[in-house]
Amino acid sequence: MQFSSSFEEFTMPNSQQRIVNLWLLLGAFFIFLIFLPSIIGLDGFDGGFAISFVSGFKEDALRIVDHFQIKEAL
């Protein structure tokens, strides 16, 4: 029985990279939601401002998390 310690045989999936990809996808979704009320003509008093505000807040939070998470994934 032969054992080899070559790097090509042992590859571990980068779970941190998958998490970063998920955060980036969510960030793109929230950026879309920021502009959605103006695209569909939703007035600010009918919930358009709330959608834009909450999406902007979440996008800012995701940007902070991504900043640190990308460093770990690389």
Buried (B, 14 or more C-beta within 10 A) or exposed (E): EEEEEEEEEEEEEEEBBEBBEEBBEBBEEBBEBBEBBEEEEBEEEEEBEEBBEEBBEBBEEBEEBBEEBBEEBE
